[in-house]
Amino acid sequence: MSTNSRSMTAFSAETFFSRRRNMALMAVFYTFIWGCAFPLVKICMDSFQIAVTDHMSKCLLAGIRFTFSGILTLLCSGASGNSCGRVTKKQLKCAVLYGITATTLQYAFTYVGLSMIDGAKGAIYDQMGVFVIVLTSGIFFHGDRLSVMKLIGCMLGFAGVLVINADGCGFMFNPKDGIMMLAVICQTTSCFIAKGCAGMIPAAKLTGYGQLIGGAILCSISL
């Protein structure tokens, strides 16, 4: 490795990401990008003129998106020097389980539910999965202990969900919101599967094959 390459690696890994301020800024930036996904999904549905009741077309749109996303992820990972071609039986099992929960089920519920509610509301429901993961991860993984600060953060976040859904002095919850809650449950389950498979398959390979398999299943069902 040349001197310039070593200096670039040192800058990116040790200098930039070791600073708490930079990590906080990157977290805010990626949260903003992630939040933009839901309004863009609704814009995409409107552009393709997909009716609210046409659930199969929504699933097909999600399937095409994640099939290509999985292919691109694997290609980019392979171009960076990682081996993504060969997959063992254990790795394939992890990818299938992850793909079904994280892509097929989660985004089938997400796209159907998102077409019935506001994009901002859908994004907030999606973030509820973070609270569920934080509160329950200690049950399945002993290394993830629930601290007081984590509990306070979850309480404040969940309070924000209640406020955004408040209608006067009441709280509005209907079957449309229930569909988004099913997506949250699938998201939580997929995170636990990814955590459990961390030692058997690299993250890029799990994500790429998971999206490819999950997207292909969505396309097959919707077609």
Secondary structure, 3 states (H helix, E strand, C coil): CCHHHHHHHHHHHHHHCCCHHHHHHHHHHHHHHHHHHHHHHHHHHHHCCCCCCCHHHHHHHHHHHHHHHHHHHHHHHHHCCCCCCCCCHHHHHHHHHHHHHHHHHHHHHHHHHHCCCCHHHHHHHHHHHHHHHHHHHHHHCCCCCCCHHHHHHHHHHHHHHHHHCEECCEECCCHHHHHHHHHHHHHHHHHHHHHHCCCCCCHHHHHHHHHHHHHHHHHHHHC
